[in-house]
Amino acid sequence: MQASREVPRRYVRIEEAAAYTSLSVRHLHDLTRLGEIPHIRVGRVVLYDLVAIDEWLAGMKAGAGEAGADRPLGLRQGRRGRPR
């Protein structure tokens, strides 16, 4: 009898994407609605490609680009240096 292996998932729903990115579901929903985060809509289901999310996050690292030019509007820094 073979042990079942769990297949790594590349596409996840909003709750799993929120946990993966450490963003709240509400904030992720807002970014999705504004088209600021990569996502795929299949009918009423919204899926997030974890590879695309990694690339999106890597593009927002401090020092990547000019003064946050790569940073989506939903993740601009507030006065205290934290994302709004």
N, C-alpha and C positions, 0 to 999 in steps of 0.2 A: 504494500500500500504506500503510495507516495504522499509525502507531506504537502499540503496545499501551500502555495506561495502567494503572498499578497502582491498584486501588480501595483507598482507605484502609479498614482493618478496624476495626470498632467492637467486635466481640466477639473475645476472644482466650483462649487456654488459659493454664494456670498459669505456664508457663515465660516466656511473653511478658508476662504481667501482672507477674510478679516483676521482670523487666528494666525494665518501664515504671515501676514504683513504687520501684525500688532496694531492694526487700525480698527476702530469701532465699525460695526456693521452699518450704522447710520452714516458715518463719514465715507465709507466705501460706496454706499448707495449714492451719496451726493456726488462723489467723483465720477461714478458711472453715469449718472444722469447728465452731468456736464460734459461727458466724453473725454475726461482727463486721465482715465486709467484704461489700459487695454482690456477689452472684454468682447465676448461673442454672445450675440442674442440668437437663440434658436426658439422661435415662437415667443412664448412668454418666459422661457427659461433663460437666465443670464449665467454664462459660464466665464470663468477666469482661467487663462492659460498661465500656469505657474512659471513657465520659462519666460514668457513675455513680461510677467510681473517682476521677475528678477532683473530683466534688462531695464525695465522702467525705473525700478528703484536704484539700480546702479547709475543710471543717468542723472539721478538727483543727489548723488553724494556731494558733500561739501567740496568745493574746489573743482567740480566738474562743470566746465562752461563758465560763462561770465555772470558773476553775482546772482546765481540762482536762475539764470535765463532758462535753463532746462526744467526748472521746477514748475509743476502745474499750479494753476491759480489756487486750487484748493489746499495746497500745502505751502503757501507762502509763510515766511516767518513773521511772527508777531514782534512786539516791542521787546519782549524778554528773550528773544532768540529761539522760541519754541514754535513749532508749526501751529497755525491757527486752525 
